[in-house]
């Protein structure tokens, strides 16, 4: 096969399989107006439309479950009333957007050359806030609580 043609076909193949995921991903911006629990918020975009957002990658306890209030409070402190950017590519069975919630870090942002954190992942911050004590004395991560402690 002709080398330029082989290169062109290879490039086309790579582009075909690398671009679709980028095209399917979407971004949404808005202000947090409600925190339902430790992994669900409601935002309002600049057009006034409300969107329910489920933080991707975590499964925090519900408000009425043990440590649910603490988890909800953590997300409230992190996001309530703040502008957020949502990166997403799917919805759940309740039609909530499932995505990464990016928010300004607490306090002043200090930037030095290329080492500048402009936004933080709210889901990751929920997980990093620490372990929650289980009733039996064991430590558990908030994102694993619902699956391992519902009975």
SVG drawing of the C-alpha trace seen along z (x, -y; Angstrom):
<svg xmlns="http://www.w3.org/2000/svg" viewBox="-36 -35 42 41">
<polyline fill="none" stroke="black" stroke-width="0.4" points="0.0,0.0 1.1,-3.5 3.0,-5.0 1.2,-8.4 -2.1,-6.6 -1.3,-4.3 -0.4,-7.3 -3.6,-9.1 -5.8,-6.0 -4.0,-5.6 -4.5,-9.2 -8.2,-9.0 -8.6,-5.9 -7.0,-7.5 -9.1,-10.7 -12.3,-8.7 -11.7,-6.8 -10.2,-9.6 -12.6,-12.5 -16.1,-11.0 -15.6,-10.9 -14.6,-14.5 -17.6,-15.4 -20.0,-13.6 -18.7,-15.3 -20.6,-18.4 -20.0,-21.4 -22.5,-23.2 -22.0,-26.3 -24.3,-27.6 -24.7,-28.5 -25.5,-26.0 -28.9,-26.7 -29.6,-23.5 -27.6,-20.6 -29.9,-17.6 -27.4,-15.3 -23.7,-14.5 -23.6,-13.7 -26.5,-15.7 -26.8,-19.4 -29.1,-21.6 -27.7,-24.4 -29.3,-27.3 -27.6,-28.2 -27.4,-31.7 -30.7,-31.1 -32.5,-30.4 -32.8,-26.6 -32.5,-24.3 -30.3,-21.1 -30.0,-18.3 -26.4,-17.1 -25.1,-13.9 -21.4,-13.9 -19.8,-11.2 -17.6,-8.6 -19.0,-8.8 -22.0,-7.4 -22.5,-9.4 -25.0,-8.3 -28.5,-9.8 -29.5,-12.4 -31.5,-9.9 -28.6,-7.4 -25.9,-7.4 -23.4,-10.2 -25.7,-11.5 -26.0,-14.9 -22.2,-15.2 -21.8,-14.3 -24.5,-16.8 -22.9,-19.5 -19.5,-18.9 -21.0,-19.4 -22.9,-22.5 -19.7,-24.1 -17.9,-23.3 -20.5,-24.3 -23.5,-26.2 -24.1,-29.5 -21.0,-29.1 -20.4,-29.1 -19.6,-25.6 -18.6,-24.0 -20.0,-20.6 -18.3,-18.2 -20.5,-15.3 -21.5,-12.8 -24.4,-10.9 -27.6,-11.0 -28.9,-8.5 -32.3,-6.8 -33.7,-9.8 -32.6,-12.1 -29.9,-13.7 -26.7,-14.8 -23.8,-12.6 -20.5,-14.5 -17.5,-16.1 -18.4,-19.2 -15.6,-21.8 -15.7,-24.7 -13.3,-27.4 -11.1,-26.2 -11.8,-27.7 -9.7,-30.7 -7.4,-32.7 -5.9,-31.0 -2.1,-31.3 -0.5,-30.7 3.1,-30.1 4.0,-29.7 2.3,-26.6 1.4,-25.3 -2.0,-26.9 -5.2,-25.2 -8.1,-27.2 -10.9,-24.7 -11.2,-21.6 -13.3,-18.5 -16.1,-18.6 -16.6,-14.8 -12.9,-14.2 -12.9,-16.7 -15.9,-14.9 -13.8,-11.7 -10.7,-13.5 -12.5,-15.0 -11.8,-11.8 -13.1,-8.5 -16.3,-8.2 -16.5,-5.9 -18.8,-2.9 -21.1,-1.9 -18.9,1.1 -15.8,-1.0 -14.3,-0.4 -13.5,-3.3 -15.3,-3.6 -15.0,-5.9 -18.1,-8.0 -18.4,-6.8 -18.7,-3.2 -21.1,-3.7 -24.4,-3.1 -23.4,0.1 -21.8,1.7 -24.0,0.5 -27.5,0.7 -29.4,3.7"/>
</svg>
